[in-house]
Every structure is written in structure tokens, then in C-alpha cells.
Amino acid sequence: MSLTLGDKMDDDKPVLEQMADAMSAVATTTTEAAKTAVKKVRKAAKKVAKKVAPKKAKKTKKKTKTQTKKQTKKAAKKSAKSGKKSSKKTTKKVAKKAAKKAAKKTKKKKAKR
């Protein structure tokens, strides 16, 4: 049995009605395909949003007395260290400036001669 162009046509229905049915079937399949595509896109967007969105902050625990004492000790140590460092730095800077000034004075004296 060979298939020719008009084998699938229904002789009882008019041609225009058959064409309209075919077109509506095509339209429904395309709308269904579009809907599924939209669903997939939404799902993917939700996944991306979950990854990108900032995570909720964890609840902080109440600090015990020992923890607060430790923190205050650490803070005191840090401030003492920074104080020592800053004093060392300032003495170095002062020494450098004095050396530069002395060098300038000797240059001026030599230039005058």
C-alpha cells in the first residue's frame, strides 16, 4: 500500500475544516512546548537565585563570662603591641629626618665654599 498525498484526508469533512483542525493541533502542541520551556527556564532561574542569594546569618550565641574575659585580654595585648610598634616607627622616622637635615646642611656649607 503506497501513501499518496490525500490518503489521510477525511472525505466526510470539508477541506477547510480539516485544515483548521490541523492548524489548531499544531498551535496546541506549540503552546504546550512553550509552556514546558518556560517551566524549565523558571526552574533554572530559581536554582541560580538560590546560589547567588546571600545566605541567612547564623544566630549568634550568647557569650559566656570566660569568653568575654578572653576577648578583653586579647584586645589589651593587641593594643600594647601596636603601641610598641608605633613608638619604634616614630623613633625611626625622627632619626631619618635628622639624618636628612644634617646631610642638607653639609651640602649647603660645601656649596658656599
VOTORTI-815270 format. One record per residue: residue number from 1; residue in three letters; chain; x, z, y of N, C-alpha, C in turn. Coordinates in pm, 1 decimal. Example, Ala and Ser with C-alpha at 12.3 -4.5 7.8 and 13.67 -1.06 7.14 Angstrom:
# VOTORTI-815270
{num = 1 | residu = ALA | chaine = A | nX = 1319.0 | nZ = 780.0 | nY = -569.0 | caX = 1230.0 | caZ = 780.0 | caY = -450.0 | cX = 1320.0 | cZ = 780.0 | cY = -330.0}
{num = 2 | residu = SER | chaine = A | nX = 1285.0 | nZ = 708.0 | nY = -225.0 | caX = 1367.0 | caZ = 714.0 | caY = -106.0 | cX = 1290.0 | cZ = 787.0 | cY = 3.0}
This chain:
# VOTORTI-815270
{num = 1 | residu = MET | chaine = A | nX = 84.2 | nZ = 0.0 | nY = -117.1 | caX = 0.0 | caZ = 0.0 | caY = 0.0 | cX = 89.1 | cZ = 0.0 | cY = 123.9}
{num = 2 | residu = SER | chaine = A | nX = 71.4 | nZ = -97.0 | nY = 204.2 | caX = 152.8 | caZ = -107.0 | caY = 325.7 | cX = 72.3 | cZ = -58.0 | cY = 445.2}
{num = 3 | residu = LEU | chaine = A | nX = 140.0 | nZ = 5.3 | nY = 536.6 | caX = 73.4 | caZ = 56.7 | caY = 655.5 | cX = 86.2 | cZ = -46.3 | cY = 767.9}
{num = 4 | residu = THR | chaine = A | nX = -24.9 | nZ = -74.3 | nY = 823.5 | caX = -23.6 | caZ = -162.5 | caY = 940.5 | cX = -68.5 | cZ = -81.2 | cY = 1060.0}
{num = 5 | residu = LEU | chaine = A | nX = -73.1 | nZ = -141.4 | nY = 1174.2 | caX = -99.1 | caZ = -71.4 | caY = 1298.2 | cX = -234.9 | cZ = -0.8 | cY = 1303.2}
{num = 6 | residu = GLY | chaine = A | nX = -335.3 | nZ = -55.5 | nY = 1246.2 | caX = -468.7 | caZ = 1.8 | caY = 1259.9 | cX = -517.4 | cZ = 80.7 | cY = 1140.8}
{num = 7 | residu = ASP | chaine = A | nX = -430.3 | nZ = 116.0 | nY = 1046.0 | caX = -473.8 | caZ = 185.0 | caY = 925.3 | cX = -527.3 | cZ = 325.4 | cY = 951.7}
{num = 8 | residu = LYS | chaine = A | nX = -468.2 | nZ = 398.6 | nY = 1047.4 | caX = -508.6 | caZ = 536.8 | caY = 1072.0 | cX = -627.2 | cZ = 547.5 | cY = 1166.2}
{num = 9 | residu = MET | chaine = A | nX = -674.5 | nZ = 439.5 | nY = 1216.0 | caX = -785.1 | caZ = 442.2 | caY = 1312.4 | cX = -917.9 | cZ = 464.1 | cY = 1240.5}
{num = 10 | residu = ASP | chaine = A | nX = -1005.3 | nZ = 539.5 | nY = 1308.0 | caX = -1137.6 | caZ = 566.3 | caY = 1254.7 | cX = -1232.6 | cZ = 461.2 | cY = 1311.4}
{num = 11 | residu = ASP | chaine = A | nX = -1297.1 | nZ = 388.1 | nY = 1224.2 | caX = -1385.3 | caZ = 280.4 | caY = 1270.6 | cX = -1515.1 | cZ = 331.8 | cY = 1330.7}
{num = 12 | residu = ASP | chaine = A | nX = -1555.5 | nZ = 454.0 | nY = 1296.7 | caX = -1680.6 | caZ = 507.9 | caY = 1348.5 | cX = -1669.7 | cZ = 549.6 | cY = 1494.5}
{num = 13 | residu = LYS | chaine = A | nX = -1549.3 | nZ = 593.4 | nY = 1539.4 | caX = -1530.9 | caZ = 636.3 | caY = 1677.6 | cX = -1485.4 | cZ = 519.4 | cY = 1763.1}
{num = 14 | residu = PRO | chaine = A | nX = -1525.1 | nZ = 520.4 | nY = 1889.4 | caX = -1473.1 | caZ = 415.5 | caY = 1977.4 | cX = -1323.4 | cZ = 436.9 | cY = 2005.3}
{num = 15 | residu = VAL | chaine = A | nX = -1256.1 | nZ = 330.3 | nY = 2044.2 | caX = -1110.9 | caZ = 333.2 | caY = 2064.2 | cX = -1073.3 | cZ = 431.5 | cY = 2175.7}
{num = 16 | residu = LEU | chaine = A | nX = -1149.5 | nZ = 432.6 | nY = 2284.2 | caX = -1118.0 | caZ = 522.4 | caY = 2395.8 | cX = -1125.8 | cZ = 669.6 | cY = 2352.4}
{num = 17 | residu = GLU | chaine = A | nX = -1223.2 | nZ = 701.3 | nY = 2270.1 | caX = -1237.4 | caZ = 839.2 | caY = 2223.6 | cX = -1120.0 | cZ = 877.5 | cY = 2133.6}
{num = 18 | residu = GLN | chaine = A | nX = -1078.1 | nZ = 785.9 | nY = 2050.7 | caX = -962.4 | caZ = 811.8 | caY = 1963.8 | cX = -835.7 | cZ = 832.5 | cY = 2046.5}
{num = 19 | residu = MET | chaine = A | nX = -819.5 | nZ = 753.2 | nY = 2151.2 | caX = -702.8 | caZ = 766.1 | caY = 2240.2 | cX = -706.7 | cZ = 900.1 | cY = 2313.9}
{num = 20 | residu = ALA | chaine = A | nX = -826.6 | nZ = 940.3 | nY = 2357.4 | caX = -840.4 | caZ = 1067.0 | caY = 2428.4 | cX = -805.6 | cZ = 1183.9 | cY = 2336.1}
{num = 21 | residu = ASP | chaine = A | nX = -852.1 | nZ = 1176.3 | nY = 2211.3 | caX = -819.2 | caZ = 1280.6 | caY = 2114.5 | cX = -668.2 | cZ = 1288.2 | cY = 2090.1}
{num = 22 | residu = ALA | chaine = A | nX = -606.3 | nZ = 1173.6 | nY = 2077.5 | caX = -461.6 | caZ = 1169.6 | caY = 2053.7 | cX = -385.9 | cZ = 1229.3 | cY = 2172.3}
{num = 23 | residu = MET | chaine = A | nX = -428.6 | nZ = 1193.3 | nY = 2292.4 | caX = -362.3 | caZ = 1243.4 | caY = 2412.6 | cX = -381.4 | cZ = 1394.8 | cY = 2427.1}
{num = 24 | residu = SER | chaine = A | nX = -500.9 | nZ = 1444.5 | nY = 2394.3 | caX = -524.4 | caZ = 1588.4 | caY = 2404.5 | cX = -440.3 | cZ = 1663.5 | cY = 2301.1}
{num = 25 | residu = ALA | chaine = A | nX = -425.6 | nZ = 1603.7 | nY = 2183.5 | caX = -341.6 | caZ = 1666.0 | caY = 2080.4 | cX = -197.1 | cZ = 1674.2 | cY = 2128.8}
{num = 26 | residu = VAL | chaine = A | nX = -149.8 | nZ = 1567.2 | nY = 2192.4 | caX = -13.5 | caZ = 1566.1 | caY = 2246.3 | cX = 0.2 | cZ = 1671.3 | cY = 2356.1}
{num = 27 | residu = ALA | chaine = A | nX = -103.5 | nZ = 1679.6 | nY = 2441.3 | caX = -98.4 | caZ = 1776.1 | caY = 2550.8 | cX = -94.7 | cZ = 1919.3 | cY = 2498.5}
{num = 28 | residu = THR | chaine = A | nX = -175.2 | nZ = 1947.4 | nY = 2396.3 | caX = -175.4 | caZ = 2083.6 | caY = 2342.4 | cX = -41.1 | cZ = 2118.1 | cY = 2278.9}
{num = 29 | residu = THR | chaine = A | nX = 17.9 | nZ = 2023.7 | nY = 2209.5 | caX = 148.4 | caZ = 2052.7 | caY = 2147.8 | cX = 255.4 | cZ = 2075.3 | cY = 2254.2}
{num = 30 | residu = THR | chaine = A | nX = 249.0 | nZ = 1998.1 | nY = 2362.9 | caX = 349.7 | caZ = 2017.8 | caY = 2468.2 | cX = 329.9 | cZ = 2151.6 | cY = 2539.0}
{num = 31 | residu = THR | chaine = A | nX = 203.0 | nZ = 2189.7 | nY = 2560.3 | caX = 179.7 | caZ = 2319.4 | caY = 2625.2 | cX = 225.6 | cZ = 2433.4 | cY = 2534.8}
{num = 32 | residu = GLU | chaine = A | nX = 201.1 | nZ = 2420.2 | nY = 2404.4 | caX = 246.6 | caZ = 2522.6 | caY = 2310.5 | cX = 398.8 | cZ = 2531.2 | cY = 2310.0}
{num = 33 | residu = ALA | chaine = A | nX = 462.7 | nZ = 2415.8 | nY = 2312.7 | caX = 609.3 | caZ = 2414.7 | caY = 2315.1 | cX = 661.9 | cZ = 2478.3 | cY = 2443.7}
{num = 34 | residu = ALA | chaine = A | nX = 594.4 | nZ = 2449.1 | nY = 2554.2 | caX = 635.0 | caZ = 2507.1 | caY = 2682.4 | cX = 618.6 | cZ = 2658.8 | cY = 2680.5}
{num = 35 | residu = LYS | chaine = A | nX = 507.2 | nZ = 2705.0 | nY = 2621.9 | caX = 483.3 | caZ = 2848.9 | caY = 2614.0 | cX = 592.1 | cZ = 2918.6 | cY = 2532.6}
{num = 36 | residu = THR | chaine = A | nX = 626.2 | nZ = 2860.1 | nY = 2418.9 | caX = 730.2 | caZ = 2921.1 | caY = 2335.7 | cX = 864.7 | cZ = 2920.4 | cY = 2407.8}
{num = 37 | residu = ALA | chaine = A | nX = 891.4 | nZ = 2813.2 | nY = 2482.1 | caX = 1016.7 | caZ = 2806.8 | caY = 2557.8 | cX = 1020.8 | cZ = 2915.9 | cY = 2664.4}
{num = 38 | residu = VAL | chaine = A | nX = 908.5 | nZ = 2935.2 | nY = 2731.6 | caX = 900.5 | caZ = 3038.6 | caY = 2834.8 | cX = 920.7 | cZ = 3176.7 | cY = 2772.7}
{num = 39 | residu = LYS | chaine = A | nX = 861.0 | nZ = 3199.0 | nY = 2655.8 | caX = 877.8 | caZ = 3327.5 | caY = 2588.6 | cX = 1024.5 | cZ = 3352.2 | cY = 2555.2}
{num = 40 | residu = LYS | chaine = A | nX = 1091.8 | nZ = 3249.0 | nY = 2506.3 | caX = 1233.4 | caZ = 3263.4 | caY = 2472.1 | cX = 1316.5 | cZ = 3294.3 | cY = 2595.7}
{num = 41 | residu = VAL | chaine = A | nX = 1285.5 | nZ = 3225.9 | nY = 2705.3 | caX = 1359.5 | caZ = 3248.0 | caY = 2829.3 | cX = 1337.8 | cZ = 3390.7 | cY = 2879.3}
{num = 42 | residu = ARG | chaine = A | nX = 1213.8 | nZ = 3437.7 | nY = 2873.3 | caX = 1183.8 | caZ = 3574.9 | caY = 2916.6 | cX = 1260.7 | cZ = 3676.7 | cY = 2833.5}
{num = 43 | residu = LYS | chaine = A | nX = 1263.5 | nZ = 3653.7 | nY = 2703.0 | caX = 1333.2 | caZ = 3744.6 | caY = 2613.4 | cX = 1481.7 | cZ = 3750.8 | cY = 2648.0}
{num = 44 | residu = ALA | chaine = A | nX = 1539.9 | nZ = 3632.8 | nY = 2671.0 | caX = 1682.0 | caZ = 3626.8 | caY = 2706.1 | cX = 1707.8 | cZ = 3695.3 | cY = 2839.6}
{num = 45 | residu = ALA | chaine = A | nX = 1617.0 | nZ = 3675.6 | nY = 2935.1 | caX = 1632.5 | caZ = 3737.7 | caY = 3067.3 | cX = 1626.6 | cZ = 3889.8 | cY = 3055.5}
{num = 46 | residu = LYS | chaine = A | nX = 1538.8 | nZ = 3939.9 | nY = 2970.1 | caX = 1529.2 | caZ = 4084.3 | caY = 2950.6 | cX = 1659.0 | cZ = 4140.7 | cY = 2892.8}
{num = 47 | residu = LYS | chaine = A | nX = 1717.1 | nZ = 4067.2 | nY = 2797.2 | caX = 1842.5 | caZ = 4112.4 | caY = 2737.2 | cX = 1952.0 | cZ = 4120.1 | cY = 2842.4}
{num = 48 | residu = VAL | chaine = A | nX = 1959.8 | nZ = 4016.8 | nY = 2924.5 | caX = 2061.7 | caZ = 4013.5 | caY = 3029.2 | cX = 2039.3 | cZ = 4126.1 | cY = 3128.6}
{num = 49 | residu = ALA | chaine = A | nX = 1912.5 | nZ = 4148.4 | nY = 3164.2 | caX = 1880.0 | caZ = 4254.9 | caY = 3259.8 | cX = 1920.9 | cZ = 4390.8 | cY = 3205.3}
{num = 50 | residu = LYS | chaine = A | nX = 1903.0 | nZ = 4411.7 | nY = 3077.2 | caX = 1941.9 | caZ = 4539.4 | caY = 3016.9 | cX = 2092.2 | cZ = 4559.6 | cY = 3025.2}
{num = 51 | residu = LYS | chaine = A | nX = 2167.7 | nZ = 4451.5 | nY = 3001.4 | caX = 2313.1 | caZ = 4462.9 | caY = 3004.9 | cX = 2364.0 | cZ = 4483.2 | cY = 3146.9}
{num = 52 | residu = VAL | chaine = A | nX = 2302.9 | nZ = 4414.7 | nY = 3241.7 | caX = 2350.6 | caZ = 4416.7 | caY = 3379.2 | cX = 2305.3 | cZ = 4541.0 | cY = 3454.4}
{num = 53 | residu = ALA | chaine = A | nX = 2185.5 | nZ = 4589.2 | nY = 3424.3 | caX = 2128.1 | caZ = 4701.8 | caY = 3498.7 | cX = 2215.8 | cZ = 4825.1 | cY = 3486.2}
{num = 54 | residu = PRO | chaine = A | nX = 2226.8 | nZ = 4903.5 | nY = 3594.1 | caX = 2309.2 | caZ = 5024.4 | caY = 3587.3 | cX = 2247.7 | cZ = 5126.6 | cY = 3491.6}
{num = 55 | residu = LYS | chaine = A | nX = 2334.2 | nZ = 5192.0 | nY = 3419.3 | caX = 2285.2 | caZ = 5290.1 | caY = 3321.7 | cX = 2242.7 | cZ = 5417.3 | cY = 3393.5}
{num = 56 | residu = LYS | chaine = A | nX = 2147.5 | nZ = 5485.0 | nY = 3333.0 | caX = 2097.4 | caZ = 5609.2 | caY = 3393.3 | cX = 2206.1 | cZ = 5715.9 | cY = 3386.9}
{num = 57 | residu = ALA | chaine = A | nX = 2211.4 | nZ = 5795.8 | nY = 3490.4 | caX = 2311.3 | caZ = 5901.7 | caY = 3495.8 | cX = 2276.4 | cZ = 6010.7 | cY = 3394.5}
{num = 58 | residu = LYS | chaine = A | nX = 2380.6 | nZ = 6063.9 | nY = 3333.2 | caX = 2357.7 | caZ = 6170.3 | caY = 3236.3 | cX = 2327.1 | cZ = 6299.7 | cY = 3310.5}
{num = 59 | residu = LYS | chaine = A | nX = 2249.6 | nZ = 6383.4 | nY = 3245.7 | caX = 2215.7 | caZ = 6511.1 | caY = 3307.3 | cX = 2340.2 | cZ = 6598.8 | cY = 3308.5}
{num = 60 | residu = THR | chaine = A | nX = 2364.4 | nZ = 6661.9 | nY = 3422.2 | caX = 2481.6 | caZ = 6748.3 | caY = 3432.7 | cX = 2449.2 | cZ = 6885.5 | cY = 3376.7}
{num = 61 | residu = LYS | chaine = A | nX = 2546.5 | nZ = 6940.3 | nY = 3308.5 | caX = 2527.3 | caZ = 7074.3 | caY = 3252.2 | cX = 2560.0 | cZ = 7176.3 | cY = 3359.5}
{num = 62 | residu = LYS | chaine = A | nX = 2498.2 | nZ = 7291.4 | nY = 3347.5 | caX = 2529.2 | caZ = 7398.3 | caY = 3440.7 | cX = 2668.3 | cZ = 7451.3 | cY = 3408.0}
{num = 63 | residu = LYS | chaine = A | nX = 2748.5 | nZ = 7470.9 | nY = 3511.6 | caX = 2885.0 | caZ = 7517.0 | caY = 3489.9 | cX = 2886.0 | cZ = 7667.8 | cY = 3463.6}
{num = 64 | residu = THR | chaine = A | nX = 2971.2 | nZ = 7703.9 | nY = 3370.7 | caX = 2985.4 | caZ = 7846.3 | caY = 3342.6 | cX = 3086.7 | cZ = 7906.0 | cY = 3439.5}
{num = 65 | residu = LYS | chaine = A | nX = 3095.5 | nZ = 8037.2 | nY = 3439.1 | caX = 3186.4 | caZ = 8104.6 | caY = 3531.5 | cX = 3331.0 | cZ = 8066.7 | cY = 3505.0}
{num = 66 | residu = THR | chaine = A | nX = 3366.5 | nZ = 8053.0 | nY = 3377.1 | caX = 3505.5 | caZ = 8020.7 | caY = 3344.3 | cX = 3540.9 | cZ = 7880.7 | cY = 3392.8}
{num = 67 | residu = GLN | chaine = A | nX = 3447.3 | nZ = 7787.7 | nY = 3382.7 | caX = 3473.5 | caZ = 7651.6 | caY = 3429.2 | cX = 3495.8 | cZ = 7649.9 | cY = 3579.9}
{num = 68 | residu = THR | chaine = A | nX = 3414.7 | nZ = 7722.4 | nY = 3653.3 | caX = 3431.5 | caZ = 7723.3 | caY = 3798.9 | cX = 3563.4 | cZ = 7787.9 | cY = 3837.3}
{num = 69 | residu = LYS | chaine = A | nX = 3602.8 | nZ = 7893.3 | nY = 3765.6 | caX = 3731.2 | caZ = 7957.4 | caY = 3793.6 | cX = 3847.4 | cZ = 7861.2 | cY = 3769.2}
{num = 70 | residu = LYS | chaine = A | nX = 3839.0 | nZ = 7788.8 | nY = 3658.2 | caX = 3944.3 | caZ = 7691.8 | caY = 3626.5 | cX = 3954.4 | cZ = 7586.1 | cY = 3734.8}
{num = 71 | residu = GLN | chaine = A | nX = 3840.8 | nZ = 7537.7 | nY = 3779.9 | caX = 3841.2 | caZ = 7433.9 | caY = 3883.2 | cX = 3901.3 | cZ = 7485.1 | cY = 4012.9}
{num = 72 | residu = THR | chaine = A | nX = 3870.6 | nZ = 7607.6 | nY = 4049.8 | caX = 3927.2 | caZ = 7660.7 | caY = 4173.7 | cX = 4078.2 | cZ = 7677.2 | cY = 4161.3}
{num = 73 | residu = LYS | chaine = A | nX = 4125.1 | nZ = 7719.2 | nY = 4044.2 | caX = 4269.5 | caZ = 7733.1 | caY = 4022.3 | cX = 4338.1 | cZ = 7596.9 | cY = 4034.2}
{num = 74 | residu = LYS | chaine = A | nX = 4277.4 | nZ = 7494.3 | nY = 3971.9 | caX = 4334.0 | caZ = 7359.8 | caY = 3978.4 | cX = 4340.4 | cZ = 7310.5 | cY = 4121.7}
{num = 75 | residu = ALA | chaine = A | nX = 4235.0 | nZ = 7333.1 | nY = 4194.9 | caX = 4230.7 | caZ = 7287.8 | caY = 4333.5 | cX = 4339.4 | cZ = 7357.0 | cY = 4415.3}
{num = 76 | residu = ALA | chaine = A | nX = 4359.2 | nZ = 7486.0 | nY = 4391.1 | caX = 4462.2 | caZ = 7560.5 | caY = 4463.3 | cX = 4600.8 | cZ = 7506.5 | cY = 4430.9}
{num = 77 | residu = LYS | chaine = A | nX = 4625.0 | nZ = 7478.1 | nY = 4302.7 | caX = 4754.8 | caZ = 7423.6 | caY = 4262.9 | cX = 4779.7 | cZ = 7288.3 | cY = 4328.7}
{num = 78 | residu = LYS | chaine = A | nX = 4678.4 | nZ = 7203.3 | nY = 4327.7 | caX = 4692.7 | caZ = 7069.6 | caY = 4387.6 | cX = 4724.9 | cZ = 7079.0 | cY = 4535.2}
{num = 79 | residu = SER | chaine = A | nX = 4654.6 | nZ = 7166.3 | nY = 4605.5 | caX = 4677.8 | caZ = 7176.8 | caY = 4749.8 | cX = 4818.2 | cZ = 7229.9 | cY = 4776.8}
{num = 80 | residu = ALA | chaine = A | nX = 4865.9 | nZ = 7322.9 | nY = 4692.8 | caX = 5001.2 | caZ = 7376.4 | caY = 4710.1 | cX = 5104.8 | cZ = 7266.6 | cY = 4688.2}
{num = 81 | residu = LYS | chaine = A | nX = 5083.2 | nZ = 7185.4 | nY = 4584.6 | caX = 5175.9 | caZ = 7075.3 | caY = 4557.0 | cX = 5178.8 | cZ = 6976.5 | cY = 4672.3}
{num = 82 | residu = SER | chaine = A | nX = 5060.9 | nZ = 6940.2 | nY = 4721.2 | caX = 5055.9 | caZ = 6841.3 | caY = 4829.2 | cX = 5121.4 | cZ = 6896.6 | cY = 4955.0}
{num = 83 | residu = GLY | chaine = A | nX = 5108.7 | nZ = 7027.2 | nY = 4977.2 | caX = 5172.6 | caZ = 7090.0 | caY = 5092.1 | cX = 5323.8 | cZ = 7079.7 | cY = 5082.7}
{num = 84 | residu = LYS | chaine = A | nX = 5377.6 | nZ = 7104.3 | nY = 4963.1 | caX = 5522.0 | caZ = 7093.7 | caY = 4941.7 | cX = 5570.0 | cZ = 6951.9 | cY = 4964.8}
{num = 85 | residu = LYS | chaine = A | nX = 5495.0 | nZ = 6856.5 | nY = 4909.8 | caX = 5533.8 | caZ = 6716.0 | caY = 4924.0 | cX = 5532.8 | cZ = 6673.2 | cY = 5069.3}
{num = 86 | residu = SER | chaine = A | nX = 5428.1 | nZ = 6711.6 | nY = 5140.7 | caX = 5417.4 | caZ = 6667.9 | caY = 5279.3 | cX = 5530.1 | cZ = 6726.9 | cY = 5363.8}
{num = 87 | residu = SER | chaine = A | nX = 5569.9 | nZ = 6853.1 | nY = 5335.7 | caX = 5678.9 | caZ = 6912.7 | caY = 5412.5 | cX = 5810.2 | cZ = 6841.2 | cY = 5383.3}
{num = 88 | residu = LYS | chaine = A | nX = 5830.8 | nZ = 6804.1 | nY = 5256.7 | caX = 5951.9 | caZ = 6729.7 | caY = 5221.4 | cX = 5954.5 | cZ = 6595.8 | cY = 5293.3}
{num = 89 | residu = LYS | chaine = A | nX = 5840.3 | nZ = 6528.2 | nY = 5293.7 | caX = 5831.9 | caZ = 6396.7 | caY = 5359.0 | cX = 5860.9 | cZ = 6407.9 | cY = 5507.4}
{num = 90 | residu = THR | chaine = A | nX = 5804.9 | nZ = 6506.7 | nY = 5571.6 | caX = 5825.7 | caZ = 6519.8 | caY = 5716.0 | cX = 5971.5 | cZ = 6547.4 | cY = 5747.6}
{num = 91 | residu = THR | chaine = A | nX = 6037.0 | nZ = 6629.5 | nY = 5666.9 | caX = 6179.3 | caZ = 6655.5 | caY = 5692.7 | cX = 6262.3 | cZ = 6528.9 | cY = 5675.3}
{num = 92 | residu = LYS | chaine = A | nX = 6228.1 | nZ = 6449.0 | nY = 5573.8 | caX = 6299.8 | caZ = 6322.3 | caY = 5554.4 | cX = 6279.3 | cZ = 6229.6 | cY = 5673.0}
{num = 93 | residu = LYS | chaine = A | nX = 6154.6 | nZ = 6220.7 | nY = 5721.7 | caX = 6123.7 | caZ = 6133.3 | caY = 5835.2 | cX = 6200.1 | cZ = 6177.2 | cY = 5959.0}
{num = 94 | residu = VAL | chaine = A | nX = 6202.9 | nZ = 6307.3 | nY = 5984.4 | caX = 6272.9 | caZ = 6359.6 | caY = 6101.4 | cX = 6421.9 | cZ = 6326.2 | cY = 6092.3}
{num = 95 | residu = ALA | chaine = A | nX = 6479.5 | nZ = 6342.9 | nY = 5974.7 | caX = 6620.8 | caZ = 6312.8 | caY = 5955.1 | cX = 6649.6 | cZ = 6165.2 | cY = 5980.3}
{num = 96 | residu = LYS | chaine = A | nX = 6559.7 | nZ = 6078.2 | nY = 5930.1 | caX = 6577.1 | caZ = 5933.6 | caY = 5951.4 | cX = 6571.9 | cZ = 5899.1 | cY = 6098.9}
{num = 97 | residu = LYS | chaine = A | nX = 6476.0 | nZ = 5955.2 | nY = 6169.0 | caX = 6461.2 | caZ = 5926.3 | caY = 6312.0 | cX = 6583.8 | cZ = 5972.0 | cY = 6389.4}
{num = 98 | residu = ALA | chaine = A | nX = 6633.4 | nZ = 6089.2 | nY = 6354.6 | caX = 6752.0 | caZ = 6141.6 | caY = 6424.0 | cX = 6871.5 | cZ = 6050.1 | cY = 6399.3}
{num = 99 | residu = ALA | chaine = A | nX = 6885.7 | nZ = 6001.8 | nY = 6277.8 | caX = 6996.9 | caZ = 5911.8 | caY = 6245.4 | cX = 6984.8 | cZ = 5781.7 | cY = 6324.8}
{num = 100 | residu = LYS | chaine = A | nX = 6863.2 | nZ = 5729.1 | nY = 6336.8 | caX = 6842.5 | caZ = 5605.6 | caY = 6412.6 | cX = 6876.1 | cZ = 5625.8 | cY = 6558.8}
{num = 101 | residu = LYS | chaine = A | nX = 6832.8 | nZ = 5737.1 | nY = 6614.5 | caX = 6860.5 | caZ = 5766.2 | caY = 6755.5 | cX = 7010.9 | cZ = 5775.6 | cY = 6779.5}
{num = 102 | residu = ALA | chaine = A | nX = 7079.9 | nZ = 5841.7 | nY = 6690.3 | caX = 7224.9 | caZ = 5856.3 | caY = 6703.7 | cX = 7292.4 | cZ = 5719.9 | cY = 6697.4}
{num = 103 | residu = ALA | chaine = A | nX = 7243.9 | nZ = 5634.7 | nY = 6608.7 | caX = 7301.8 | caZ = 5501.0 | caY = 6595.9 | cX = 7279.3 | cZ = 5421.2 | cY = 6723.4}
{num = 104 | residu = LYS | chaine = A | nX = 7162.0 | nZ = 5433.7 | nY = 6782.4 | caX = 7132.2 | caZ = 5362.6 | caY = 6907.5 | cX = 7223.9 | cZ = 5410.0 | cY = 7019.7}
{num = 105 | residu = LYS | chaine = A | nX = 7245.5 | nZ = 5540.3 | nY = 7029.3 | caX = 7329.7 | caZ = 5595.8 | caY = 7134.2 | cX = 7472.1 | cZ = 5542.7 | cY = 7121.9}
{num = 106 | residu = THR | chaine = A | nX = 7522.9 | nZ = 5538.7 | nY = 6999.5 | caX = 7660.1 | caZ = 5489.6 | caY = 6981.1 | cX = 7669.9 | cZ = 5342.0 | cY = 7016.4}
{num = 107 | residu = LYS | chaine = A | nX = 7565.3 | nZ = 5264.2 | nY = 6986.1 | caX = 7564.7 | caZ = 5121.8 | caY = 7022.2 | cX = 7568.1 | cZ = 5105.1 | cY = 7173.0}
{num = 108 | residu = LYS | chaine = A | nX = 7489.0 | nZ = 5185.5 | nY = 7244.2 | caX = 7483.3 | caZ = 5177.2 | caY = 7390.2 | cX = 7618.1 | cZ = 5210.9 | cY = 7450.8}
{num = 109 | residu = LYS | chaine = A | nX = 7681.7 | nZ = 5314.5 | nY = 7398.3 | caX = 7812.8 | caZ = 5355.2 | caY = 7450.7 | cX = 7916.1 | cZ = 5242.8 | cY = 7430.3}
{num = 110 | residu = LYS | chaine = A | nX = 7912.0 | nZ = 5179.7 | nY = 7312.7 | caX = 8006.3 | caZ = 5071.1 | caY = 7285.0 | cX = 7978.3 | cZ = 4951.5 | cY = 7373.0}
{num = 111 | residu = ALA | chaine = A | nX = 7851.7 | nZ = 4926.5 | nY = 7402.7 | caX = 7814.8 | caZ = 4812.6 | caY = 7486.6 | cX = 7861.4 | cZ = 4833.1 | cY = 7629.1}
{num = 112 | residu = LYS | chaine = A | nX = 7862.4 | nZ = 4953.8 | nY = 7678.2 | caX = 7905.8 | caZ = 4984.1 | caY = 7815.3 | cX = 8054.9 | cZ = 4964.8 | cY = 7829.6}
{num = 113 | residu = ARG | chaine = A | nX = 8135.3 | nZ = 4983.6 | nY = 7731.3 | caX = 8280.3 | caZ = 4972.3 | caY = 7740.5 | cX = 8323.3 | cZ = 4834.3 | cY = 7757.3}
